[in-house]
Amino acid sequence: MPEIIPNWHPMFVHFTLGLLAVSAMLYAAAFAAGSHPSAGTLRLVARANLYLGVLFTIGTVLTGWYAYNTVPHDGPSHQVMTIHRNWALFTATVFALLAIAALILRQRGRTEGPAFTLLVVLAAAPLTVTGFYGGELVYRHGVGVLSLPDTDGHTHNHDHGHDHGHDHDHDHDHDHGHDRD
């Protein structure tokens, strides 16, 4: 594994979230389009996103399981990791079942109807919850982060208020906590 990150989970998870969320939105758009000719195209692209999202989800779950068992963490972050894992496994199962249902419908020459669309849109809710807890792990608990910045004594003067037509030797007179000669 590259040393820049402790595991591969972040590389897979964004594809899972993006593809499955877009699939739900496109199924909803296809439903809203009704009998308009674009409905078929929207449904086709929604289905492709669903299939690709589930394929990426396999990698996401495997790398997430590896991260769950290997990434350094403390007690409070372990609780959040467990909640995240449980939501992720539930969500992955739901979307896998939806992808199988879509495949069966296609094999029978049928299209996904309103009930299927409703289920996909509803499945976006646990997907969102799973993503929320994943974000909590990284941004609140620092799990999977190799290094946090040392912010002691580092300040910024964000009042740039300089005229772009003045002497360029003074364009970068910002206080970055560094001594100047």
C-alpha positions in Angstrom: 0.0 0.0 0.0 1.2 3.5 -0.7 2.7 5.2 2.3 0.6 8.4 1.6 -2.5 6.7 3.0 -3.0 4.0 5.5 -5.4 2.0 3.4 -7.3 1.9 0.1 -10.8 2.5 1.5 -11.0 6.2 0.7 -10.3 5.5 -2.9 -13.2 3.1 -3.3 -15.8 4.8 -1.0 -16.1 7.9 -3.1 -17.0 5.9 -6.2 -19.6 3.9 -4.2 -21.2 7.0 -2.8 -21.2 8.9 -6.1 -22.4 6.1 -8.3 -25.2 4.9 -6.0 -26.4 8.4 -5.2 -26.5 9.3 -8.9 -28.3 6.1 -9.7 -31.0 7.0 -7.2 -31.3 10.5 -8.6 -31.5 9.2 -12.2 -34.2 6.6 -11.3 -36.2 9.4 -9.7 -35.7 11.5 -12.8 -36.8 8.7 -15.1 -39.9 8.2 -13.0 -40.6 12.0 -13.1 -40.1 11.9 -16.9 -43.1 9.5 -17.2 -43.7 8.5 -20.8 -41.2 11.1 -22.2 -38.7 9.5 -24.5 -35.8 10.5 -22.2 -37.2 8.2 -19.4 -35.7 5.2 -21.1 -32.3 6.8 -21.4 -32.4 8.0 -17.8 -33.3 4.5 -16.6 -30.5 3.0 -18.6 -27.9 5.3 -17.2 -29.4 4.9 -13.7 -29.1 1.1 -14.1 -25.5 1.4 -15.3 -24.6 3.6 -12.2 -26.3 1.0 -10.0 -24.3 -1.9 -11.4 -21.0 0.0 -11.3 -21.8 1.3 -7.8 -22.4 -2.2 -6.5 -19.1 -3.4 -8.1 -17.2 -0.6 -6.4 -19.1 -1.4 -3.2 -17.4 -4.8 -3.2 -14.0 -3.1 -3.0 -15.3 -0.5 -0.6 -16.6 -3.2 1.8 -13.4 -5.3 1.6 -11.1 -2.3 2.1 -13.4 -0.9 4.8 -13.2 -4.3 6.6 -9.4 -4.1 6.4 -9.4 -0.6 7.7 -11.7 -1.5 10.5 -9.3 -4.1 11.7 -6.0 -2.3 11.1 -6.3 1.5 11.3 -5.2 2.9 14.7 -8.1 4.3 16.7 -9.3 4.9 20.3 -12.4 4.0 22.2 -14.7 6.8 21.1 -13.7 6.4 17.4 -14.1 2.6 17.7 -17.8 3.1 18.6 -18.3 5.3 15.6 -16.4 2.8 13.4 -18.7 0.0 14.5 -21.8 2.1 13.7 -20.3 3.1 10.3 -19.5 -0.6 9.6 -23.0 -1.8 10.5 -24.7 0.9 8.4 -22.3 0.1 5.5 -23.0 -3.6 5.5 -26.8 -3.0 5.6 -26.5 -0.4 2.8 -24.3 -2.6 0.7 -26.7 -5.5 1.1 -29.7 -3.3 0.1 -28.0 -2.0 -3.0 -26.8 -5.4 -4.0 -30.3 -6.8 -3.8 -31.6 -3.9 -5.8 -29.0 -4.5 -8.5 -30.0 -8.2 -8.6 -33.6 -7.2 -8.9 -32.8 -4.8 -11.7 -30.9 -7.6 -13.5 -33.8 -10.1 -13.1 -36.3 -7.5 -14.3 -34.1 -6.9 -17.4 -33.8 -10.6 -18.1 -37.6 -10.9 -18.0 -37.9 -8.0 -20.5 -39.4 -5.6 -17.9 -38.3 -2.2 -16.7 -37.9 -1.0 -13.2 -41.3 0.5 -12.1 -42.4 2.9 -9.4 -41.9 0.5 -6.5 -38.4 -0.2 -7.6 -37.7 3.5 -8.0 -39.1 4.2 -4.5 -36.8 1.5 -3.0 -33.7 2.9 -4.7 -34.5 6.4 -3.6 -35.2 5.2 0.0 -31.9 3.2 -0.1 -30.1 6.6 -0.6 -31.0 7.4 3.1 -28.8 4.6 4.7 -26.2 5.5 2.1 -26.2 9.0 3.4 -26.1 7.8 7.0 -23.1 5.5 6.2 -21.3 8.4 4.6 -22.0 10.7 7.5 -20.4 8.3 10.0 -17.5 7.8 7.6 -17.0 11.5 7.6 -17.3 11.6 11.4 -14.4 9.1 11.6 -12.1 11.1 9.4 -13.0 14.7 10.2 -14.0 14.5 13.9 -11.9 11.6 15.1 -8.9 11.8 12.7 -9.1 8.0 11.9 -7.1 7.1 8.9 -5.3 10.4 8.9 -1.5 10.0 9.0 -0.8 13.5 10.3 -2.7 16.4 11.6 -1.2 19.9 11.1 0.5 21.6 14.0 -1.5 24.8 14.2 0.3 26.3 17.3 1.6 29.8 16.5 0.4 29.6 12.9 -1.8 32.6 12.0 -3.0 34.2 8.8 -3.7 37.8 8.1 -6.7 37.4 5.8 -7.1 41.1 5.3 -5.4 41.2 2.0 -6.6 44.8 1.1 -3.7 45.4 -1.3 -3.9 47.2 -4.6 -2.8 44.9 -7.4 -1.1 47.9 -9.1 1.5 48.5 -6.3 5.0 47.3 -5.8 5.2 43.5 -6.1 7.9 43.2 -3.5 5.2 43.7 -0.8 2.5 41.4 -2.3 3.0 38.7 0.2 3.2 40.6 3.5 1.1 38.1 5.4 1.8 37.1 8.9 2.4 33.4 8.7 4.0 33.2 12.1 7.4 33.4 10.6 10.1 35.9 11.5 11.3 38.2 8.8 14.7 39.9 8.3 
